């Protein structure tokens, strides 16, 4: 089994005004906490195996601006924090945090990993 499951995470601003969100606890920051819910087809949770980072109150540089009707995207390797060790079907969902980053939970992505 490979050591990369490359995924893309996007934040869309569907409004006519600029929007902002904090990169803390999002893939834009990298894995600094358990930000995804990853389950196998039976609903068993994959454990988070990445770093845990404590941080202070975010400063202005920690916020991303999204222009009206624009999208910001970042790619990441799922294996960096959620090692998938068996072939199978998995469900992945970003866990938003209104008080930390201002983002909602994402749609559920279903992927199939082959040996």
Legacy VTK file of the C-alpha trace (Angstrom):
# vtk DataFile Version 3.0
C-alpha trace
ASCII
DATASET POLYDATA
POINTS 115 float
0.000 0.000 0.000
1.333 3.446 -0.897
2.217 6.117 1.593
0.230 8.924 -0.045
-3.458 9.645 -0.247
-3.442 13.126 -1.725
-6.630 15.108 -1.067
-7.753 18.659 -1.735
-9.612 20.885 0.749
-11.471 23.954 -0.515
-13.254 26.838 1.147
-15.791 28.590 -1.086
-17.116 32.109 -0.644
-20.473 32.055 -2.425
-21.349 35.577 -1.293
-20.908 38.928 -3.014
-18.671 40.212 -0.183
-15.163 39.252 0.955
-15.028 36.606 3.687
-12.368 35.614 6.227
-11.571 32.450 8.176
-8.846 31.464 10.603
-6.472 28.791 9.326
-6.216 27.212 12.799
-7.576 23.656 12.849
-7.883 23.482 9.046
-5.737 21.784 6.373
-4.396 25.274 5.525
-2.400 25.044 8.771
-1.353 21.432 8.266
-2.141 18.761 10.812
-1.876 20.353 14.257
-4.905 18.559 15.697
-7.630 16.052 14.934
-9.503 18.014 12.239
-10.997 15.152 10.244
-13.380 12.340 10.978
-12.119 9.313 9.060
-14.137 6.096 9.223
-14.052 2.793 7.410
-17.154 1.443 5.675
-18.357 -0.172 8.922
-18.162 3.177 10.738
-14.994 2.428 12.733
-12.993 5.607 13.380
-9.369 5.740 12.298
-7.267 7.192 15.116
-5.534 10.512 14.680
-1.758 9.983 14.596
-0.505 13.522 13.959
0.876 16.258 16.162
-1.175 18.205 18.685
-0.348 21.879 18.861
-1.451 24.450 21.409
-1.495 28.019 20.271
-2.532 31.418 21.507
-5.133 33.770 20.152
-4.759 34.076 16.369
-3.276 37.265 14.997
-4.204 38.939 11.710
-1.694 36.812 9.749
-3.610 33.658 10.738
-6.696 34.671 8.742
-7.290 33.984 5.070
-9.346 36.354 2.969
-11.551 34.916 0.251
-12.743 37.303 -2.423
-16.417 37.293 -3.429
-17.425 34.199 -5.409
-13.904 32.757 -5.035
-12.396 29.516 -3.736
-9.205 28.836 -1.766
-7.774 25.313 -1.925
-4.929 23.377 -0.374
-3.730 19.814 -0.915
-2.662 17.459 1.857
-1.615 13.869 2.387
-4.130 11.969 4.526
-1.337 9.604 5.647
0.394 12.480 7.465
-2.123 12.126 10.307
-4.512 9.241 9.554
-2.545 6.184 8.434
-4.772 4.001 6.272
-3.295 0.524 6.599
-5.857 -1.593 4.744
-7.512 -1.479 1.362
-11.169 -0.542 1.552
-13.688 2.274 1.423
-13.329 5.213 3.794
-15.435 8.269 4.603
-13.700 11.551 5.381
-15.253 14.712 6.801
-13.642 17.961 7.903
-14.845 18.880 11.382
-15.507 22.606 11.365
-15.122 24.665 14.484
-17.228 27.841 14.573
-15.379 29.267 17.566
-11.880 28.484 16.228
-11.928 28.858 12.446
-15.488 29.909 11.640
-16.050 27.036 9.205
-18.855 24.444 9.162
-18.431 20.686 8.838
-17.699 19.659 5.261
-19.570 17.316 3.013
-18.522 13.669 3.398
-15.968 12.422 0.897
-15.939 8.682 0.195
-12.750 7.155 -1.172
-11.697 3.620 -2.051
-8.105 2.570 -1.352
-6.674 -0.344 -3.318
-3.684 -2.476 -2.375
LINES 1 116
115 0 1 2 3 4 5 6 7 8 9 10 11 12 13 14 15 16 17 18 19 20 21 22 23 24 25 26 27 28 29 30 31 32 33 34 35 36 37 38 39 40 41 42 43 44 45 46 47 48 49 50 51 52 53 54 55 56 57 58 59 60 61 62 63 64 65 66 67 68 69 70 71 72 73 74 75 76 77 78 79 80 81 82 83 84 85 86 87 88 89 90 91 92 93 94 95 96 97 98 99 100 101 102 103 104 105 106 107 108 109 110 111 112 113 114
